Amino acid sequence: MINITHKNTTLRKAVAQAIVRVGSPETILAVKNRTVPKGDVLEMAKTAGLFAAKRTADMIPDCHPLPVEFTAVRYEVGEMEIKILVEIHTVYKTGVEVEAMHAASVVALTMYDMLKPIDKGISIEQIKLLDKKGGKSDHSKTDFSGLNAAVMVCSDSISSGKGEDKAGKAILEKLESLKLKVSDYLVVPDEVELIRSQVREKEEQGIDLLILTGGTGLSPRDVTPEALESLIERRIPGIEEAIRDYGQQRVPTAMLSRSVSGMIKNMLVLALPGSTAGAKESMDAIFPAVLHLFKVLEGKRHD
């Protein structure tokens, strides 16, 4: 199975279909009238589908076991076919597309088994996903390539050439994967006034997103939050909470991080941990969802 430990737990939904085509209109009539010898086809097949939804991971090797928190099986009965629609919800790290398609296929197979004694012309067709929601795919259609981003590494050792920057490079890699334009990348020492002057300069340059990494811990030289406090006009506590909650689920010491987020005019400022793992996890925790903020700002600007 693929590694999903970096993913966020979100509400995920999927709707899948399968079509059972019959060879005679009399078969549909028997289904409607509940006169099929093996029993009530629609109810029996629905029950089989509910079992299948919960047992998908037992059947499909790469599927992760997950909590199926809602399953609905619906039918659209036509003159020569029965369309099966299965909807599944979960709150988890990965989607339920395969669960929905697996359940739809088992519903169809159950119908086939129950109807084959009275109809030799039955076929199962068009098992497919109709819709899915949740996870990063919800944001994949939004184009953020017009945003200007900058990355600032706050570190005495890296600025003096005694250390190598890996956290900032990890942030750059994430931004590039999201197709954001990175206009600047710089390294500064842990000096309050120098950090402040660089932040002001980025705002004046029209940077939309400024990400600082480093200086958010509790050592005497960790001063990034203090440098930003007088500059940030509107704090965004939810972003900070999301970062710490995500980190806390993976590393107990994440509670000690002092990540900061907020707006300086129309520039979003994020101060993330200086460790490579901390920077990566912080980016995974809030991106791409945090970019929705710019759609909100765009709407306000046009009001």
N, C-alpha and C positions, 0 to 999 in steps of 0.2 A: 504494500500500500504506500501511496505517496505521503510525504510528511505534511501534515496540516497544522502542526503545533504553532506556526506563526500566524495562522488565520484568526480573524475575529469571530466571536459567537454572535450571530445575528439571526433575525427571523428570515427563514428561507421557505419559498413555496414553489411548487411545480404542478403543472397540469399535463397529463398525458392521455392519449386516446388509443383505442384499438377498435377495429370494425369486424364484426362477425357477419358475413354474408351467407344467406341461406339459399337453398335450391328451389324452394317452393313457398308461396304465400301462406300455405296451410301451416307451415312451421311457425311462422310469426303468430298466427292465430292461436296455435297450441300454447305458445309461450304466454301470450296475453291471457288466455283462459285458464292457465295453470293445469293443462291436461297432459303435459309431457310425462311419460311413465316414470322417469327418474325423479320427478318432483318439481318444485317451484324453481325454474331456471334462474330467474333474476335474483331471487333471494339467496339461493345456494351459491351462485357465482359471486355475488357481493361478499358473502362471508369468506369465500376463498381469497378474494382480493384483499380483504382486511388482514388475513393471515400473511399473505405474500408480502404486503407492504412492510410488515414488521420483521420478516425473515430474509430480506434482500441480501444482507451481509453474509448470510449462511450459504447463499446460492452463487453470488458474484464475488470472486476472490478479492478484487481490489476495492470493493465497497467497504466503507468504514461503518461499524456498528454505530447507530445514532438513535436518539429518541424521536420516534414518530409520534407527534403530539396531536395530529389531526389527519384523518383520512375520510374522504367522501367519494362514494362510487355512485355515478349517475348514468342514466341510460337515455338515449334518443332512439326510439323504436320506429323504424320506417316500414315500408311495404316488403322489402326484401333484405333488410339489414338491421342490425342493432349496433349503434355507436356507443362505445363504452368510454366514459370520461372519469378519470381518477385524479383527484386533487389531494396533495399531501403537504403538510406544514411541519416544520421543525424549528427549534431555536438551537442552532449548532454552528460548527465551523465550516461545514461543507453542505452542498445542496442535496436535494432529494429527487433529482431528475430520474435517476435509475430506479429509485424506489417506486416512483409513479409509473414508469414504463413497465417495470416488473409486475406490479400489481395489475395493470391493465392487461398485460399478456396472460396472466393467470386467470383473470376473470374470463377472458376470451377462450382459453383452453378448457375451462370448466364448462362453459356453454357448449363448446364443441363436443366434449365428452357426453354431456347430457342429451344433446340433440342428434348425435350420429345414429342412434337406433331408428330414428324416424325420418332422417334426411341425409342422404349420401352426398349431397352437393354443397356441403358447408365449407367455407374457407375463412381464414383469418387474415385480415389485411391492415395495412397502414398503422402499425404500432409505432407511434412517434410522440415526441415532446411537442406540446402546443405552446407552453408558456413557462417561464421561470422568473423568479424574483428573489432578491437578496444577494448579499456578497458584493464583490467588486464589480461584477458585470452590470450592476445597476448604474454605475458611473462610467462604464466603458464607452458609451455613445456621446459623452460630453467632451467637447474639445477645449482643453485648457492650454493649448500650445501658444496662445497669445499672451500668457502670463509671463512676466519677467521675475526670475528668482535669483537669489544670491545666497551663498553659503559663507559663513564666517566662523573660523576655528579659533577658539579662545584658549590659548595654552602658552605658558612660559617656555616649556621645553621645546615645543614644536617651532615656535617663533624664533628661538635661538639656534635652531638647527640640531638640537640634541635628541629630538624625537621625531618619529614619522607619523604623519597624519593618516589614520585609517578610518576614523569616524566620519570626517568630512567627505572623504571619497565614497564611503558607503551611502551618505546622504545624496551626493551627486548622482550616483548610480540609480538610486530610487527615483529621483526627479527626472532623470533622462528616460527611465522606463515608462514614466507617465507622460512623456513628450512635452515636458515643460522646458522653456528656454532658460538656461542658466547664464545670466549676464556677468556674474562676478564670483570669484572664489578667492578668499584672502585669509591670512593667518595673522592674529594679533596676540600680544601678551596679555596676561591677566591684569590689566590696568583699567580701572573704572572709567576714567576720563577718555582714554583712548577708545574703549569699546563704545562709549556714548557718542563720540565724534564720528565714528565709522557708521553707527546706526543712523545718525542724523543725515549723514552724507547719502546713505542708500535711500532714505525716504525722499530726499531732494532729487535724486536721480530718477525717481518714479518707479522704484522696485516694488513689485506687488507682494512678494513673499520673501522674507529674510529669515533664514534658519541659522541660528548660532548653535555650536556644539562645544561643550566644555565649560567648566567653571560653575556647574550647577550643584556640586557636592557641598561638603561641609568643612573642607580644609581651609586654612587661613587665606589662601590665595584664590579660593573659589568665590568670585565676585560678580559673575554674570547677572544673577537676579538683581543684585543691588544696583548694577549699572543701568538696568532696564526700568527699574521701578519708577523713576521720575520721568521717563519718556513715554511709557505706555499710557494711553488715554483711556482705553477700555479693555479691562482684563476679560479673558474668556475662560472661566474656571472649568467648564466642561471638557475642554481640550486637555487641560492639565490633569483632570481626574481620569480621563480615558487613558492617558499615557501611564500614569502611576498604577492604575488598576491592571492594565495589560502587563506591565512589568512585574507587578506583585505576584501575579499568577505564575510567573516563571522564575523569578529570583526574589527571595524574601527581602534582600537589602534595597530593593527598588523604592521602598518607603522613604529612604533617605535622600532621594533625588529631589531637587528643587526646580523642576522644569517649569517654565513660565511661558504664557501665551497671551497675546493681546494685540490691539490695533494701535498703530501710530498713524493717525489720519486714515488713509486707505491702504496702508501697508500692514500685512499680517506678519507679526514677529513671533517666532518660536525659538525658545532656548531649550536645547535638548542635552542629555548627558554626553560626556566626552569619551566614554568607552565605546568601542566599536559595536559591541553587543547592545549596549544601551541605546545608541543612536539608531541602529537597525530596528530594534524592537519598538522604539518610539515612532519611527516612520511607519512601520507596519500597523501600529495601533490606530493611527489617525488618517492615513492616506489610503485611498483617494477621497474618502468621505469629507475630510476637512476642506477640500477645494470647493465644496458646495457654497461655502461662505462667499466666494467671489460672484456666484450667481445671485446671491442675496444682495450683495453690494451693487451689482450691476442693475438690479431691479430698482433699488433706491435711487441710483443716479439718474435713472430714466423717468422717475416719478415726477 
